[in-house]
Amino acid sequence: MDQFSSGASSRFESRKTGKSGYAPACGNEWVRGICEKPRIKCAECPNRRFLPITDEVIRWHLSGRDDAGQPFVAGVYPMLLDETCFFLAVDFDKGGWLEDATAFIETCRRMDLSAALERSRSGRGGHVWLFFEEAVSAALARKLGSYILTETMERRPDLGFDSYDRFFPNQDTLPHGGFGNLIASPRRRQQRLPRRLQPAPQRSMGLSLEHSADSPRTSRRRRTRRRRARARSGRESPVRRGR
């Protein structure tokens, strides 16, 4: 069974219904006399003991296997307890996902926002990641994603964007007693991207870009600095003054 951690989470699957999902990994799960599942839901349990992220968890994630040789991949709940986040992930699924995701990334580049494309574990979809230099509200991050998506659809009306599924974080605010929705973290042993979107050899985690995206505020500051630098260059350069 795959294990998901952000500090930390586990995947479950019902033998009766076949449905699966994720829940925070608990050190007291199924411990006799402490865990009272299924009578008491995990979100309402006073004895929850969350498992932390460790170097071992990170090693398992990067290798894809735990010490017992079982499949392992770490995941993360994007939203922090103060309802901020350090990244936005855009999930593309179904046919046409690659073309839609590529168009989305092109819009990000036009807006001077760095974006990283990762192929999903199934190979039938992908995630576009935007990492922020500082925490921003989940609501703002989702508005940014909606704006980029709208701009992309207007720029590329030939694409239906049927492959777009959702944003991570999924919500603007934390649900009562929960942590929001989990997304699997990118990792080194990932499905290969098409050659034109593959990262440079030294880059890792299966991403098409290595550096982090700026937050909207940081991006604006960077553009302002660039404009000022160009203005100074224009004043100081003999060529630009027409000499």
Backbone as CSV, one residue per row, in Angstrom:
resi,resn,N_x,N_y,N_z,CA_x,CA_y,CA_z,C_x,C_y,C_z
1,MET,0.835,-1.197,0.000,0.000,0.000,0.000,0.868,1.244,0.000
2,ASP,0.571,2.183,-0.876,1.315,3.434,-0.905,1.075,4.213,0.374
3,GLN,2.118,4.853,0.860,1.996,5.705,2.032,2.187,7.155,1.599
4,PHE,1.389,8.036,2.172,1.491,9.448,1.848,1.838,10.219,3.098
5,SER,2.793,11.119,2.987,3.234,11.864,4.152,3.396,13.337,3.849
6,SER,2.994,14.165,4.794,3.319,15.575,4.732,3.648,15.962,6.129
7,GLY,3.369,15.095,6.884,3.524,14.919,8.282,2.252,14.354,8.845
8,ALA,1.963,13.169,8.482,2.107,12.343,7.279,0.734,11.780,6.977
9,SER,0.524,11.068,5.849,-0.808,10.590,5.492,-0.718,9.200,4.911
10,SER,-1.840,8.468,4.946,-1.843,7.117,4.408,-3.044,6.929,3.494
11,ARG,-2.856,6.085,2.512,-3.911,5.780,1.551,-4.687,4.573,2.059
12,PHE,-6.021,4.651,1.931,-6.838,3.521,2.327,-7.743,3.125,1.173
13,GLU,-8.165,1.878,1.189,-9.070,1.378,0.162,-10.058,0.422,0.798
14,SER,-11.327,0.648,0.537,-12.383,-0.185,1.104,-12.486,-1.490,0.338
15,ARG,-12.435,-2.594,1.057,-12.566,-3.896,0.412,-13.986,-4.126,-0.073
16,LYS,-14.952,-3.491,0.586,-16.354,-3.679,0.212,-16.732,-2.880,-1.023
17,THR,-16.361,-1.606,-1.050,-16.777,-0.715,-2.142,-15.697,-0.488,-3.185
18,GLY,-14.430,-0.721,-2.811,-13.335,-0.463,-3.722,-12.918,0.993,-3.762
19,LYS,-13.627,1.850,-3.019,-13.282,3.269,-2.990,-12.013,3.485,-2.172
20,SER,-11.247,4.498,-2.569,-10.004,4.796,-1.871,-9.951,6.273,-1.518
21,GLY,-9.064,6.596,-0.592,-8.891,7.981,-0.182,-7.656,8.098,0.683
22,TYR,-7.490,9.276,1.299,-6.300,9.528,2.106,-6.702,10.120,3.451
23,ALA,-5.925,9.797,4.467,-6.146,10.334,5.801,-4.790,10.554,6.452
24,PRO,-4.675,11.533,7.358,-3.398,11.745,8.043,-2.930,10.469,8.735
25,ALA,-1.659,10.129,8.555,-1.096,8.936,9.183,-1.017,9.153,10.691
26,CYS,-1.523,8.196,11.450,-1.614,8.328,12.893,-0.833,7.207,13.574
27,GLY,-0.012,7.581,14.547,0.768,6.579,15.274,-0.074,5.704,16.164
28,ASN,-1.314,6.117,16.410,-2.212,5.328,17.275,-3.269,4.565,16.492
29,GLU,-3.152,4.565,15.177,-4.173,3.901,14.374,-4.237,2.409,14.688
30,TRP,-5.432,1.948,14.999,-5.739,0.562,15.311,-5.048,0.051,16.581
31,VAL,-4.515,0.953,17.399,-3.922,0.532,18.672,-5.056,0.223,19.640
32,ARG,-5.054,-0.996,20.156,-6.143,-1.430,21.043,-6.228,-0.543,22.288
33,GLY,-7.427,-0.116,22.596,-7.662,0.701,23.771,-7.477,2.194,23.528
34,ILE,-6.938,2.565,22.366,-6.732,3.983,22.053,-7.523,4.379,20.811
35,CYS,-7.362,3.600,19.756,-8.073,3.885,18.509,-9.461,3.254,18.569
36,GLU,-10.477,4.054,18.284,-11.847,3.554,18.346,-12.530,3.613,16.987
37,LYS,-11.739,3.518,15.927,-12.343,3.410,14.599,-13.060,2.066,14.501
38,PRO,-14.151,1.983,13.780,-14.821,3.056,13.032,-15.891,3.794,13.843
39,ARG,-15.998,3.473,15.138,-17.042,4.122,15.934,-16.825,5.628,15.994
40,ILE,-15.576,6.037,16.116,-15.242,7.462,16.155,-14.404,7.795,14.931
41,LYS,-14.820,8.821,14.209,-14.073,9.231,13.027,-12.737,9.846,13.429
42,CYS,-11.757,9.696,12.546,-10.420,10.213,12.844,-10.444,11.715,13.140
43,ALA,-11.242,12.462,12.373,-11.287,13.913,12.553,-11.831,14.304,13.922
44,GLU,-12.553,13.388,14.582,-13.153,13.686,15.882,-12.436,12.984,17.029
45,CYS,-11.366,12.277,16.726,-10.667,11.496,17.745,-9.733,12.384,18.576
46,PRO,-9.797,12.279,19.918,-8.905,13.077,20.766,-7.523,12.447,20.931
47,ASN,-7.348,11.229,20.382,-6.081,10.508,20.586,-5.214,10.474,19.339
48,ARG,-5.467,11.365,18.402,-4.662,11.348,17.184,-3.206,11.713,17.495
49,ARG,-2.282,10.980,16.904,-0.847,11.240,17.061,-0.226,11.231,15.670
50,PHE,-0.092,12.423,15.105,0.388,12.533,13.737,1.870,12.192,13.636
51,LEU,2.215,11.517,12.551,3.599,11.121,12.320,4.337,12.223,11.572
52,PRO,5.539,12.573,12.004,6.283,13.677,11.380,7.042,13.225,10.125
53,ILE,7.430,14.218,9.333,8.320,13.966,8.205,9.734,13.789,8.749
54,THR,10.420,12.772,8.279,11.789,12.508,8.709,12.685,12.322,7.484
55,ASP,13.988,12.276,7.723,14.916,12.001,6.624,14.613,10.652,5.993
56,GLU,14.159,9.714,6.802,13.836,8.385,6.297,12.647,8.445,5.344
57,VAL,11.636,9.225,5.704,10.463,9.383,4.846,10.872,9.988,3.511
58,ILE,11.735,10.999,3.556,12.196,11.640,2.324,12.985,10.652,1.463
59,ARG,13.818,9.839,2.118,14.594,8.841,1.373,13.660,7.824,0.716
60,TRP,12.655,7.378,1.440,11.683,6.444,0.872,10.965,7.062,-0.321
61,HIS,10.615,8.340,-0.159,9.886,9.011,-1.233,10.732,9.091,-2.500
62,LEU,11.986,9.480,-2.365,12.844,9.640,-3.536,13.174,8.301,-4.188
63,SER,13.247,7.256,-3.392,13.547,5.939,-3.946,12.300,5.228,-4.448
64,GLY,11.139,5.647,-3.925,9.893,4.999,-4.322,9.565,3.750,-3.540
65,ARG,10.414,3.378,-2.570,10.189,2.170,-1.770,10.562,2.436,-0.322
66,ASP,9.834,1.803,0.619,10.238,1.898,2.014,11.223,0.778,2.324
67,ASP,11.638,0.672,3.575,12.651,-0.325,3.940,12.140,-1.755,3.781
68,ALA,10.824,-1.924,3.733,10.249,-3.250,3.536,10.069,-3.577,2.056
69,GLY,10.462,-2.625,1.198,10.350,-2.852,-0.236,8.986,-2.551,-0.804
70,GLN,8.108,-1.946,0.021,6.767,-1.634,-0.434,6.746,-0.276,-1.140
71,PRO,5.847,-0.109,-2.128,5.756,1.188,-2.823,5.498,2.321,-1.833
72,PHE,6.163,3.436,-2.046,6.049,4.563,-1.116,6.169,5.866,-1.883
73,VAL,5.261,6.793,-1.589,5.347,8.133,-2.165,4.798,9.115,-1.140
74,ALA,5.506,10.210,-0.933,5.084,11.218,0.036,4.091,12.170,-0.609
75,GLY,3.173,12.654,0.197,2.195,13.624,-0.268,2.174,14.814,0.663
76,VAL,1.452,15.831,0.290,1.431,17.047,1.090,0.029,17.653,1.072
77,TYR,-0.374,18.172,2.223,-1.578,18.987,2.302,-1.147,20.430,2.033
78,PRO,-1.568,21.024,0.924,-1.057,22.346,0.553,-1.378,23.445,1.562
79,MET,-2.557,23.375,2.195,-2.990,24.474,3.038,-2.476,24.335,4.466
80,LEU,-1.858,25.413,4.965,-1.387,25.439,6.342,-2.542,25.784,7.269
81,LEU,-2.290,25.707,8.567,-3.358,25.928,9.542,-3.883,27.356,9.511
82,ASP,-3.066,28.300,9.024,-3.534,29.683,8.926,-4.151,29.971,7.559
83,GLU,-4.439,28.898,6.817,-5.107,28.969,5.517,-4.270,29.699,4.469
84,THR,-2.952,29.529,4.566,-2.033,29.997,3.547,-1.369,28.794,2.894
85,CYS,-0.621,29.027,1.833,0.056,27.931,1.145,1.320,28.459,0.488
86,PHE,2.233,27.541,0.182,3.488,27.895,-0.477,3.507,27.469,-1.941
87,PHE,2.450,26.848,-2.412,2.404,26.465,-3.813,0.960,26.311,-4.265
88,LEU,0.805,26.360,-5.572,-0.459,26.039,-6.222,-0.166,24.957,-7.248
89,ALA,-0.948,23.906,-7.235,-0.807,22.841,-8.225,-2.096,22.758,-9.037
90,VAL,-1.942,22.605,-10.340,-3.087,22.524,-11.240,-3.110,21.127,-11.835
91,ASP,-4.221,20.443,-11.651,-4.346,19.048,-12.067,-5.009,18.966,-13.435
92,PHE,-4.307,18.344,-14.387,-4.858,18.091,-15.714,-4.976,16.584,-15.902
93,ASP,-6.115,16.154,-16.388,-6.368,14.726,-16.535,-7.089,14.498,-17.867
94,LYS,-7.255,13.239,-18.221,-7.975,12.840,-19.439,-7.153,13.158,-20.693
95,GLY,-7.778,12.882,-21.844,-7.109,13.136,-23.105,-6.899,14.620,-23.340
96,GLY,-5.802,14.960,-23.977,-5.496,16.347,-24.252,-4.831,17.072,-23.106
97,TRP,-4.483,16.356,-22.043,-3.917,17.008,-20.855,-2.585,17.689,-21.166
98,LEU,-1.774,17.059,-22.014,-0.440,17.609,-22.273,-0.535,18.937,-23.022
99,GLU,-1.389,19.000,-24.010,-1.533,20.239,-24.774,-2.118,21.341,-23.892
100,ASP,-3.097,20.995,-23.063,-3.701,21.982,-22.169,-2.689,22.480,-21.141
101,ALA,-1.939,21.565,-20.547,-0.948,21.944,-19.544,0.157,22.792,-20.154
102,THR,0.569,22.457,-21.378,1.612,23.224,-22.051,1.142,24.649,-22.328
103,ALA,-0.112,24.797,-22.741,-0.666,26.127,-22.987,-0.746,26.921,-21.695
104,PHE,-1.105,26.258,-20.599,-1.172,26.918,-19.287,0.215,27.427,-18.888
105,ILE,1.231,26.608,-19.094,2.601,27.000,-18.745,3.065,28.170,-19.604
106,GLU,2.693,28.169,-20.868,3.068,29.276,-21.745,2.474,30.586,-21.228
107,THR,1.244,30.548,-20.725,0.639,31.746,-20.150,1.407,32.179,-18.908
108,CYS,1.828,31.226,-18.096,2.625,31.550,-16.913,3.902,32.273,-17.320
109,ARG,4.559,31.805,-18.346,5.804,32.422,-18.795,5.557,33.830,-19.324
110,ARG,4.435,34.023,-19.993,4.095,35.363,-20.476,3.853,36.323,-19.317
111,MET,3.431,35.774,-18.176,3.179,36.589,-16.985,4.404,36.655,-16.077
112,ASP,5.526,36.124,-16.541,6.771,36.113,-15.760,6.623,35.279,-14.489
113,LEU,5.861,34.199,-14.587,5.695,33.263,-13.476,6.316,31.927,-13.872
114,SER,7.217,31.415,-13.053,7.827,30.118,-13.323,6.848,29.012,-12.970
115,ALA,6.774,28.010,-13.799,5.871,26.886,-13.570,6.588,25.598,-13.906
116,ALA,6.273,24.532,-13.181,6.920,23.237,-13.364,5.881,22.187,-13.732
117,LEU,6.159,21.432,-14.762,5.233,20.394,-15.221,5.724,19.022,-14.789
118,GLU,4.828,18.267,-14.200,5.131,16.906,-13.744,4.093,15.957,-14.328
119,ARG,4.535,14.847,-14.838,3.605,13.826,-15.304,3.090,13.052,-14.101
120,SER,1.806,12.754,-14.081,1.220,12.060,-12.946,1.715,10.625,-12.865
121,ARG,1.519,10.008,-11.724,1.998,8.644,-11.504,1.351,7.665,-12.472
122,SER,0.095,7.927,-12.860,-0.585,7.024,-13.783,-0.077,7.177,-15.209
123,GLY,0.524,8.342,-15.502,0.982,8.614,-16.855,-0.104,9.155,-17.759
124,ARG,-1.331,9.272,-17.231,-2.465,9.720,-18.040,-2.890,11.149,-17.711
125,GLY,-1.999,11.911,-17.102,-2.314,13.286,-16.745,-1.055,13.976,-16.255
126,GLY,-1.234,15.190,-15.755,-0.075,15.919,-15.263,-0.467,17.002,-14.279
127,HIS,0.526,17.481,-13.547,0.354,18.576,-12.602,1.274,19.719,-12.986
128,VAL,0.752,20.921,-12.970,1.570,22.123,-13.134,1.723,22.750,-11.758
129,TRP,2.962,22.954,-11.344,3.260,23.475,-10.011,3.763,24.909,-10.111
130,LEU,3.248,25.763,-9.235,3.769,27.115,-9.056,4.146,27.259,-7.589
131,PHE,5.440,27.460,-7.323,5.939,27.577,-5.954,6.156,29.048,-5.608
132,PHE,5.726,29.445,-4.416,5.838,30.832,-3.984,7.009,31.000,-3.021
133,GLU,7.652,32.148,-3.087,8.774,32.432,-2.194,8.305,32.717,-0.779
134,GLU,7.050,33.068,-0.620,6.490,33.325,0.695,5.052,32.814,0.703
135,ALA,4.553,32.526,1.895,3.199,31.985,1.997,2.182,33.039,1.574
136,VAL,1.196,32.622,0.794,0.094,33.494,0.392,-1.207,32.808,0.794
137,SER,-2.266,33.563,0.893,-3.534,32.964,1.272,-3.964,31.965,0.204
138,ALA,-4.601,30.888,0.635,-5.067,29.881,-0.312,-6.054,30.499,-1.295
139,ALA,-6.882,31.433,-0.811,-7.854,32.084,-1.688,-7.144,32.858,-2.789
140,LEU,-6.055,33.566,-2.446,-5.309,34.337,-3.443,-4.636,33.415,-4.449
141,ALA,-4.056,32.329,-3.957,-3.398,31.376,-4.856,-4.392,30.802,-5.859
142,ARG,-5.584,30.476,-5.387,-6.601,29.909,-6.272,-7.112,30.954,-7.269
143,LYS,-7.194,32.215,-6.820,-7.589,33.277,-7.748,-6.545,33.450,-8.838
144,LEU,-5.274,33.347,-8.447,-4.201,33.423,-9.430,-4.354,32.305,-10.455
145,GLY,-4.592,31.082,-9.973,-4.773,29.956,-10.888,-5.951,30.153,-11.823
146,SER,-7.047,30.673,-11.288,-8.236,30.916,-12.116,-7.950,31.967,-13.180
147,TYR,-7.184,32.994,-12.797,-6.852,34.053,-13.746,-5.982,33.509,-14.881
148,ILE,-4.969,32.724,-14.510,-4.085,32.145,-15.537,-4.886,31.233,-16.461
149,LEU,-5.781,30.438,-15.883,-6.591,29.522,-16.680,-7.488,30.291,-17.643
150,THR,-8.105,31.376,-17.148,-8.973,32.185,-18.005,-8.184,32.828,-19.135
151,GLU,-7.003,33.379,-18.798,-6.157,33.998,-19.817,-5.738,32.974,-20.868
152,THR,-5.461,31.765,-20.425,-5.042,30.710,-21.361,-6.182,30.335,-22.300
153,MET,-7.381,30.232,-21.750,-8.539,29.865,-22.576,-8.855,30.958,-23.586
154,GLU,-8.653,32.218,-23.201,-8.890,33.311,-24.141,-7.809,33.355,-25.218
155,ARG,-6.582,33.020,-24.822,-5.476,33.030,-25.772,-5.533,31.850,-26.716
156,ARG,-6.052,30.717,-26.213,-6.129,29.496,-27.011,-7.576,28.998,-27.075
157,PRO,-8.448,29.696,-27.781,-9.851,29.263,-27.857,-10.028,27.928,-28.576
158,ASP,-8.981,27.490,-29.271,-9.062,26.212,-29.968,-8.998,25.032,-29.018
159,LEU,-8.564,25.291,-27.775,-8.479,24.214,-26.790,-9.709,24.234,-25.880
160,GLY,-10.280,23.086,-25.675,-11.476,23.018,-24.832,-11.179,22.974,-23.350
161,PHE,-9.940,22.578,-22.999,-9.513,22.450,-21.604,-10.406,21.497,-20.810
162,ASP,-10.879,20.465,-21.495,-11.657,19.448,-20.802,-10.809,18.670,-19.815
163,SER,-9.486,18.720,-19.986,-8.610,17.941,-19.105,-8.406,18.610,-17.753
164,TYR,-8.716,19.921,-17.655,-8.546,20.587,-16.356,-9.469,19.954,-15.335
165,ASP,-8.894,19.606,-14.177,-9.677,18.942,-13.137,-9.897,19.839,-11.924
166,ARG,-8.786,20.314,-11.287,-8.941,21.115,-10.081,-7.606,21.717,-9.672
167,PHE,-7.690,22.613,-8.668,-6.517,23.215,-8.068,-6.218,22.523,-6.740
168,PHE,-4.965,22.563,-6.367,-4.536,22.230,-5.004,-3.824,23.452,-4.456
169,PRO,-4.306,24.054,-3.363,-5.397,23.603,-2.508,-6.761,23.668,-3.208
170,ASN,-7.638,22.758,-2.767,-8.980,22.674,-3.341,-9.927,23.726,-2.789
171,GLN,-9.632,24.235,-1.587,-10.548,25.147,-0.916,-9.841,26.441,-0.536
172,ASP,-10.651,27.470,-0.259,-10.112,28.740,0.236,-9.862,28.685,1.738
173,THR,-10.634,27.839,2.431,-10.521,27.730,3.889,-10.456,26.266,4.293
174,LEU,-9.910,26.019,5.453,-9.804,24.646,5.947,-11.163,24.114,6.372
175,PRO,-11.472,22.869,6.019,-12.716,22.262,6.502,-12.611,21.970,7.986
176,HIS,-13.715,21.972,8.673,-13.715,21.733,10.112,-13.150,20.349,10.436
177,GLY,-12.123,20.333,11.267,-11.535,19.076,11.704,-10.639,18.400,10.680
178,GLY,-10.415,19.040,9.535,-9.624,18.401,8.489,-8.463,19.263,8.041
179,PHE,-7.814,18.819,6.967,-6.631,19.500,6.448,-6.773,19.865,4.976
180,GLY,-7.944,19.673,4.410,-8.105,19.907,2.984,-7.728,18.671,2.193
181,ASN,-7.376,18.864,0.933,-7.061,17.744,0.049,-5.564,17.572,-0.125
182,LEU,-5.158,16.338,-0.190,-3.744,15.990,-0.312,-3.375,15.788,-1.773
183,ILE,-2.137,16.135,-2.112,-1.604,15.862,-3.440,-0.267,15.151,-3.284
184,ALA,-0.032,14.175,-4.131,1.243,13.459,-4.098,2.364,14.393,-4.520
185,SER,3.461,14.373,-3.781,4.594,15.235,-4.094,5.311,14.731,-5.336
186,PRO,5.908,15.639,-6.104,6.710,15.198,-7.250,7.931,14.448,-6.762
187,ARG,8.410,13.546,-7.550,9.582,12.775,-7.131,10.453,12.432,-8.321
188,ARG,11.629,11.906,-8.023,12.612,11.643,-9.065,12.175,10.519,-9.990
189,ARG,11.640,9.444,-9.454,11.234,8.311,-10.283,9.819,8.566,-10.785
190,GLN,9.719,9.304,-11.854,8.442,9.754,-12.367,8.294,9.335,-13.814
191,GLN,7.049,9.324,-14.301,6.817,9.061,-15.715,7.544,10.112,-16.547
192,ARG,8.159,9.687,-17.638,8.938,10.615,-18.459,8.012,11.547,-19.239
193,LEU,8.447,12.797,-19.338,7.743,13.785,-20.143,8.206,13.672,-21.590
194,PRO,7.424,14.216,-22.519,7.906,14.278,-23.902,9.239,15.015,-23.955
195,ARG,10.041,14.707,-24.951,11.398,15.250,-25.029,11.420,16.775,-24.962
196,ARG,10.460,17.440,-25.626,10.485,18.904,-25.652,10.175,19.516,-24.293
197,LEU,9.638,18.716,-23.361,9.310,19.238,-22.041,10.169,18.628,-20.945
198,GLN,11.143,17.804,-21.318,11.973,17.163,-20.309,12.928,18.171,-19.684
199,PRO,13.212,18.007,-18.385,14.147,18.916,-17.719,15.574,18.631,-18.139
200,ALA,16.458,19.585,-17.825,17.876,19.373,-18.055,18.345,18.198,-17.213
201,PRO,19.407,17.484,-17.616,19.832,16.274,-16.914,20.081,16.466,-15.427
202,GLN,20.597,17.642,-15.017,20.935,17.814,-13.612,19.721,18.129,-12.758
203,ARG,18.585,18.399,-13.381,17.405,18.726,-12.601,16.715,17.455,-12.148
204,SER,16.014,17.552,-11.009,15.442,16.348,-10.409,13.945,16.484,-10.242
205,MET,13.335,15.510,-9.581,11.942,15.492,-9.171,10.972,15.371,-10.349
206,GLY,11.456,15.054,-11.555,10.553,14.868,-12.684,9.900,16.145,-13.139
207,LEU,10.479,17.302,-12.839,9.886,18.573,-13.202,10.575,19.159,-14.430
208,SER,9.825,19.957,-15.197,10.397,20.561,-16.387,11.101,21.865,-16.083
209,LEU,10.951,22.387,-14.881,11.669,23.572,-14.440,12.166,23.331,-13.033
210,GLU,13.347,23.877,-12.719,13.907,23.629,-11.398,13.601,24.736,-10.409
211,HIS,13.653,25.996,-10.851,13.536,27.086,-9.910,12.088,27.327,-9.507
212,SER,11.898,27.959,-8.352,10.574,28.191,-7.813,9.933,29.416,-8.445
213,ALA,8.614,29.377,-8.487,7.875,30.535,-8.977,7.781,31.583,-7.888
214,ASP,7.729,32.828,-8.310,7.559,33.911,-7.359,6.102,34.014,-6.947
215,SER,5.875,34.582,-5.773,4.520,34.944,-5.403,4.133,36.142,-6.256
216,PRO,2.826,36.438,-6.397,2.443,37.603,-7.211,3.139,38.875,-6.753
217,ARG,3.277,39.059,-5.421,3.913,40.266,-4.911,5.386,40.306,-5.288
218,THR,6.087,39.161,-5.127,7.500,39.109,-5.469,7.713,39.314,-6.959
219,SER,6.825,38.742,-7.768,6.937,38.901,-9.212,6.796,40.364,-9.619
220,ARG,5.880,41.077,-8.980,5.723,42.500,-9.290,6.980,43.279,-8.920
221,ARG,7.563,42.953,-7.750,8.787,43.631,-7.340,9.903,43.373,-8.344
222,ARG,9.997,42.123,-8.804,11.055,41.784,-9.760,10.874,42.538,-11.066
223,ARG,9.631,42.644,-11.565,9.394,43.386,-12.801,9.725,44.861,-12.628
224,THR,9.420,45.410,-11.434,9.736,46.817,-11.168,11.239,47.041,-11.198
225,ARG,11.986,46.102,-10.575,13.450,46.232,-10.574,13.997,46.166,-11.997
226,ARG,13.423,45.293,-12.822,13.894,45.174,-14.198,13.626,46.457,-14.974
227,ARG,12.437,47.037,-14.779,12.121,48.281,-15.492,13.076,49.400,-15.069
228,ARG,13.342,49.478,-13.760,14.265,50.502,-13.286,15.669,50.296,-13.832
229,ALA,16.093,49.026,-13.897,17.422,48.725,-14.427,17.519,49.111,-15.891
230,ARG,16.444,48.829,-16.665,16.457,49.206,-18.082,16.482,50.717,-18.246
231,ALA,15.737,51.405,-17.332,15.714,52.869,-17.403,17.098,53.444,-17.115
232,ARG,17.788,52.898,-16.094,19.136,53.364,-15.772,20.092,53.092,-16.925
233,SER,19.932,51.912,-17.529,20.796,51.547,-18.647,20.600,52.511,-19.805
234,GLY,19.357,52.922,-20.023,19.069,53.844,-21.104,19.676,55.213,-20.876
235,ARG,19.716,55.623,-19.587,20.295,56.934,-19.288,21.816,56.923,-19.362
236,GLU,22.418,55.779,-18.994,23.860,55.727,-18.862,24.562,55.255,-20.121
237,SER,23.877,54.538,-20.980,24.526,53.964,-22.164,24.668,55.005,-23.274
238,PRO,25.901,55.270,-23.761,26.081,56.207,-24.868,25.305,55.770,-26.107
239,VAL,25.240,54.454,-26.343,24.545,53.966,-27.537,23.074,54.309,-27.453
240,ARG,22.450,54.044,-26.278,21.022,54.294,-26.127,20.712,55.791,-26.168
241,ARG,21.695,56.665,-25.851,21.448,58.100,-25.921,21.681,58.627,-27.342
242,GLY,22.091,57.748,-28.214,22.241,58.141,-29.611,23.588,58.738,-29.948
243,ARG,24.580,58.564,-29.088,25.905,59.105,-29.393,26.634,58.241,-30.394
